[in-house]
């Protein structure tokens, strides 16, 4: 298929080969970054891109300002900077943000998407072209079975289960919106696979002020998320699950689900929840974050699951070490709310009120 992306499209999808080739011609060396005001402005834009990945919700993609060249270059520079931070979680945030950003533009800016028409309908040239460059054979409303199985592995919605799909001659039927979702997942995987870059220490040293600023913003964001969480008010069942995690015990699926939904509902950041599982013997950061984001509604479906009630916790064997207050409530969240409303006795409650520290950079 003959397709020539516009300058605007290149800036919206800077990971495309044509976008990278375009910017390499304009920026053959990184020396200018540290030589003049324009270079500093580009560093600031790259830092802003990473900060957006930390703080901006996926539905609130900021408008592009500045030149196409600078926008594409800021994408590449952001990947260099985040590689100097040495924080896997921050790398995950950036790649997820870039994938969400591409998804946003695919879905919401169809007026500039070049289309082609056939007897079955109208299709986006851009969508098909990106799929081809990323190694996916999305043909209108079908995708090869092998590609489909690989892409939906981390997507837990029932609609993606193969049993709920029409399969014919090695192809799986998909809907228009699902094409975009599968592309988003492919973009995320490929962008994550290439990071972190092996950046020369001398370059990281020159970028050190920006890296320090980025770490500060990241830590402040984490502290904001943790600030209102009172561990002293957790019900016994949740305290037991956290104690088990700290001891390096693998939780059951029901235990992980209950703890994740509880922590999400009381305001803990999805990334921080994922880090709680780091001591599990079978810990896998990427797999854990997929599960956490699916449960908390940050995944593809947007569905936020609720914490199981006490009756369900008893059924799954998770109602452990119940106390007098447990007898008066029917839900772990009701226990938590009651404890937070309870009068403070001396300094007992205050001792449990503390913002949890963000993951240290040196520990990764």
Helices and strands as residue ranges (DSSP letters): H 7-12, H 17-26, G 31-34, H 37-55, H 68-85, H 88-108, G 110-112, E 115-118, E 121-124, H 125-133, E 138-139, E 142-144, H 145-152, G 158-160, G 162-164, E 167-168, E 171-173, H 176-193, H 201-206, H 208-226, G 231-233, H 236-246, H 253-265, H 270-276, G 277-279, H 285-296, H 310-315, G 325-328, H 332-341, H 348-352, G 361-363
